[in-house]
Amino acid sequence: MKQIITVLIYSMFSILAFGQDSLAELLDQYNNESIPYISVDELTGEQGEAILLDARELEEYNISHLKSAMHIGYTHFDIKKIINQPQIDKDTKIIVYCSLGIRSEDISEKLMQAGYTNVYNLYGGIFEWKNNDHPVINSKGEVTDNVHPCSKQWEKWLHKGKKIYK
């Protein structure tokens, strides 16, 4: 009986975690779309005009991130880190990203609750950015092909770049 339950639990997890056929299905499953998405193509035309916030963990950010992105993290996110930035007023265009766009929606919601009015979630996150051949930089500011895939569960969505776990 215990084996049957274990198999059922594993099967359910596999369906939920790996059963999505598209990025849209994955994001529909995890996000409530409370924050508008911005596409990689739209961001490409706006870099430099918006504040980029990286909602991944520091280990992920240090391996690679979008140029000019500020690390804000997820697990230990502190809204005061944003409030204390003089260049970020409540109407500044803010684009939050993570690996795929799931953690970044959570952080974006916190920003909206704090009164920020112009917040967007990068559709597909850094994975979609890299999958579309855009550059990422490491902690030294050097262009790199390395990307932290977050977890074995999510790495299937990173099609380009070198997957680095540290």
N, C-alpha and C positions, 0 to 999 in steps of 0.2 A: 504494500500500500504506500509506504514511504517513497519507494522508487517511482511509482505512478505520479504522486504529487510533485516530486522533484522534476520529472519529465514535463509535466503540465506547466509548472512555473517557468522552466527554461523555455518551453515553446512559446508561452505568452510573452516573455521578455524578448525573444528573438523576433516575434512578429512586430512588437511595438518599436523595438530599437532598430531593426534592420529591414522592416517590411516596407518602408517608403520607397517608391520608385522614382520620386522626383524631389527636388529641393522644396518646391511649393507644397507638396504633401507633408514633408517634414515640418516646415514652418507652420503650416495649418494645424498640425497636431500639437505643437508646443506653444505657439503664440496666440494671443487674442487680437492682434493687430490694433492695439490701443494707440500705437505710435506709427505714424506714416513711414513707409519704407522709402529709401532713396536707393536707386540702382547704382551699380558700379559705373555704368556709363555716365549717369548724371553726376556722380561724385568726381569723375575724371575732369569734367568741365568746371568744377567748383573748388577744386583743391586750392587752398590759399585764401578762399573767401569764407570758410567755415572753420569752426573749432572741431578737431577730431579727437574723440575720447575712446581709448582702448579699454574695454571692460573685461579683458582676460586677466588671468593671474600674471604676476610679475615674471615668473619662469617662462611663460609663453611669450610675453612682450619682449623679453630680453633676447630671445632667439630671433624674432622678427616682428616688425610692426610697420604700419603705414608711416611714411615720412611726415613729420610734424605732429604725430599723434601723441597725446598726453596719456600716460598710464593712470587709470583710476581704479582698476581692479574690479572684482566682483564680490568675493567672499568678505573682504574687509572694506568695501566701499564706504567712503565718508563724504557726505554731501558738502561738508565744510571745505573740503579740498577744492571744490568748484566755486563755492561762494567766495572764498578768499582769493580768487584769481581776478584781479582788477580788469583784465581785458575781456572777461566773460560777463556781460550784463544779461538781464533776463530776456532780452530780445535777440541776442546773438544767435546766429545759426549754428547749431550743435549737431554733429553727426556722431553717433555712438556705434561702435562695432565690437564684435567678439569673433569667435571662430565662424559661426554660421548665422547669427542674428537672434539667438534665443536669450542668452544672458544680457545682451545689449538692450533687448526690449525691457527687461526688468529694471535695469539701471535708468533707461530713458523715462520710464514711468516715475521713478523717484525724482528725476529732474523736473518733470512736469508738475509733480506734487509740490515741489519747492518753488514753483512759480516761473520756471523757464518755459517760454512759449513757442520756441522755434526749434524743436528737437526732432531728429530723424534717426531711424534705425537702418544701418547699411544692410541691404538685402543680400543674404549669403555670406556676410562678414568678410574676414580676411581670406577665407577659402575661395570665395567667388572672385575677390580681387585678384588673387594669385592665379586662379584658374583662367582668368581673362588676360594673363600675361602682363600684369602691372607689377612694378617693382616694390619690394619690401626691403627694409633696412634692419640691421642688427643693432645691438646696444652700443656699438662703436660708431654708428652712423654709416656703415658700409652696406652697399647693396648686397643682398644675399639671396640664395635660392631656398634657404632653410625656412621651414614653417613648423611650429609645434602643432600637431594635430589634435590636441586637447585630450583625446582618449581613443582607445581602439574602436569604440562605438562610433565615433564621429569621423575617423580618418578616411572612411570610404568616400567622403564628400570632397576631399582634397585630391584633385586629379593632377595638379602640376606642382612642381617644387619638390624639395627633399624633406621627407617627414623626419623630424628630429624630436626625440623624447629626452629630456634631461631632468 
